[in-house]
Amino acid sequence: MTEAPSVASRIEHAFETVVFASRWIQAPLYGGLIVAELLYAYKFLVELWAMVWHLNQQEETIFMLGILGLIDVTMVANLLTMVIIGGYATFVSKLDLEGHPDRPDWLTHIDPGTIKIKLAASLIGISSIHLLKSFVNIANEDTEHIKWKILIHLTFIGSAILLAWTDKIMQKDRKH
């Protein structure tokens, strides 16, 4: 004979159901990031069109800065894609992509630690592009501004190393 669940256990179960369902609050946030990525794609196309339109009037340095700007926009879009797909799959709901020919390989081993490390690496890449733009345009850059960019870049690198190291320690602890 099984006992009927107590009132307390039914309340607890109902509360846990609400807590678990609350993950769907994040879904509109990921939808908003998709809109932001569309806007970024539009910005990319506008900048590309301006480069094509003024190609013969641009100095090589200005053209190179334009290309670095396009790379920067692309890297931020990659970052958005990673956050949208990885975050949704990790925190909201599984993506039913089994057998999909375009399924990214990184989705098979994604977890919050991996997302953080990938985000840190992306930020380092974006920071690198900003530094390169400053170095290419060094004649028009404030030295103090460049020093701050270098310091911020080194901070990103240090943070990424610490995140990766922490994740490695946590992975080792899970194996034991």
MIVEXVEX-765116 format. One record per residue (C-alpha): residue number from 1; x, y, z. Coordinates in steps of 0.05 Angstrom, whole numbers, plus 5000, padded with zeros to 4 digits. Each point is the difference from the previous one (the first is absolute). Last residue first. Layout:
% MIVEXVEX-765116
NODE NUM X Y Z
...
This chain:
% MIVEXVEX-765116
NODE 176 5750 5232 4817
NODE 175 4981 5019 4929
NODE 174 4958 5059 5024
NODE 173 5061 5029 5037
NODE 172 5042 4998 4936
NODE 171 4945 5037 4962
NODE 170 4997 5053 5055
NODE 169 5076 5009 4998
NODE 168 4997 5007 4924
NODE 167 4943 5050 5005
NODE 166 5040 5042 5050
NODE 165 5061 4999 4953
NODE 164 4957 5019 4940
NODE 163 4967 5057 5039
NODE 162 5068 5024 5027
NODE 161 5030 5000 4931
NODE 160 4940 5036 4971
NODE 159 5004 5052 5056
NODE 158 5074 5012 4988
NODE 157 4988 5009 4925
NODE 156 4941 5048 5012
NODE 155 5043 5040 5050
NODE 154 5056 5002 4948
NODE 153 4951 5029 4950
NODE 152 4975 5051 5051
NODE 151 5072 5022 5015
NODE 150 5016 5004 4925
NODE 149 4937 5042 4987
NODE 148 5018 5045 5059
NODE 147 5070 5011 4972
NODE 146 4970 5015 4932
NODE 145 4956 5054 5030
NODE 144 5060 5031 5036
NODE 143 5037 5002 4934
NODE 142 4943 5037 4966
NODE 141 4988 4972 4931
NODE 140 5004 5037 4933
NODE 139 5072 4981 4981
NODE 138 4988 4930 5029
NODE 137 4946 4983 4948
NODE 136 5028 4930 4984
NODE 135 5017 4992 5074
NODE 134 4932 5022 5023
NODE 133 4965 4954 4950
NODE 132 5044 4943 5024
NODE 131 4980 5015 5072
NODE 130 4927 4999 4982
NODE 129 5009 4934 4961
NODE 128 5036 4970 5060
NODE 127 4943 5021 5046
NODE 126 4952 4963 4955
NODE 125 5043 4938 5002
NODE 124 5009 5005 5075
NODE 123 4925 5008 5008
NODE 122 4990 4937 4958
NODE 121 5048 4961 5044
NODE 120 4963 5024 5062
NODE 119 4933 4980 4969
NODE 118 5028 4931 4982
NODE 117 5025 4992 5072
NODE 116 4934 5021 5029
NODE 115 4961 4954 4953
NODE 114 5045 4942 5019
NODE 113 4987 5012 5074
NODE 112 4924 5005 4989
NODE 111 4999 4934 4962
NODE 110 5009 4982 4927
NODE 109 5028 4933 4979
NODE 108 4956 4978 4942
NODE 107 4984 5072 4980
NODE 106 5073 5011 4980
NODE 105 4991 4957 4938
NODE 104 4951 5049 4968
NODE 103 4938 4967 4971
NODE 102 4998 5017 4926
NODE 101 4981 4930 4975
NODE 100 4944 4992 5051
NODE 99 5002 4928 5024
NODE 98 4984 5018 5072
NODE 97 4981 5074 5001
NODE 96 4944 5001 5053
NODE 95 5029 5058 5040
NODE 94 4995 4985 5074
NODE 93 4963 5052 5041
NODE 92 5012 5062 5043
NODE 91 5068 5003 5034
NODE 90 5051 4961 4960
NODE 89 4967 4997 4931
NODE 88 4976 5073 5005
NODE 87 5067 5023 5025
NODE 86 5040 4962 4947
NODE 85 4956 5021 4942
NODE 84 4991 5073 5019
NODE 83 5068 5011 5033
NODE 82 5037 4967 4942
NODE 81 4960 5038 4949
NODE 80 5013 5066 5036
NODE 79 5075 4986 5003
NODE 78 5000 4984 4926
NODE 77 4964 5066 4987
NODE 76 5053 5036 5042
NODE 75 5053 4966 4958
NODE 74 4966 5021 4935
NODE 73 4994 5072 5023
NODE 72 5075 5001 5018
NODE 71 5018 4968 4933
NODE 70 4960 5054 4965
NODE 69 5036 5054 5041
NODE 68 5067 4968 4982
NODE 67 4980 5006 4927
NODE 66 4983 5074 5009
NODE 65 5066 5012 5036
NODE 64 5035 4967 4941
NODE 63 4963 5047 4952
NODE 62 5019 5060 5042
NODE 61 5073 4978 4999
NODE 60 4999 4986 4925
NODE 59 4973 5069 4985
NODE 58 4929 5002 4977
NODE 57 4973 5036 4938
NODE 56 4999 4939 4953
NODE 55 4962 4956 5050
NODE 54 4948 5052 5018
NODE 53 4937 4960 4978
NODE 52 5030 4933 5019
NODE 51 5019 5025 5069
NODE 50 4932 5033 5011
NODE 49 4966 4935 4978
NODE 48 5042 4960 5050
NODE 47 4982 5049 5056
NODE 46 4926 4995 4984
NODE 45 5004 4924 4995
NODE 44 5035 4994 5067
NODE 43 4950 5047 5034
NODE 42 4943 4956 4972
NODE 41 5034 4938 5028
NODE 40 5006 5036 5067
NODE 39 4926 5016 4999
NODE 38 4985 4927 4986
NODE 37 5045 4981 5058
NODE 36 4963 5048 5046
NODE 35 4934 4968 4978
NODE 34 5029 4931 5018
NODE 33 5023 5029 5067
NODE 32 4928 5021 5013
NODE 31 4976 4929 4986
NODE 30 5053 4976 5050
NODE 29 4971 5047 5051
NODE 28 4929 4976 4982
NODE 27 5022 4928 5018
NODE 26 5029 5020 5068
NODE 25 4933 4999 5036
NODE 24 4996 4928 4975
NODE 23 5047 4980 5056
NODE 22 4943 5015 5048
NODE 21 4970 4932 4983
NODE 20 5050 4967 5047
NODE 19 4982 5047 5058
NODE 18 4926 4991 4986
NODE 17 5006 4924 5001
NODE 16 5042 5004 5063
NODE 15 4945 5040 5033
NODE 14 4947 4950 4980
NODE 13 5043 4942 5026
NODE 12 5011 5037 5066
NODE 11 4926 5014 5007
NODE 10 4985 4927 4987
NODE 9 5054 4979 5050
NODE 8 4971 5046 5053
NODE 7 4929 4975 4988
NODE 6 5023 4929 5011
NODE 5 5002 4951 4944
NODE 4 4950 4944 5007
NODE 3 5030 4938 5031
NODE 2 5010 4939 4958
NODE 1 4971 4933 5020
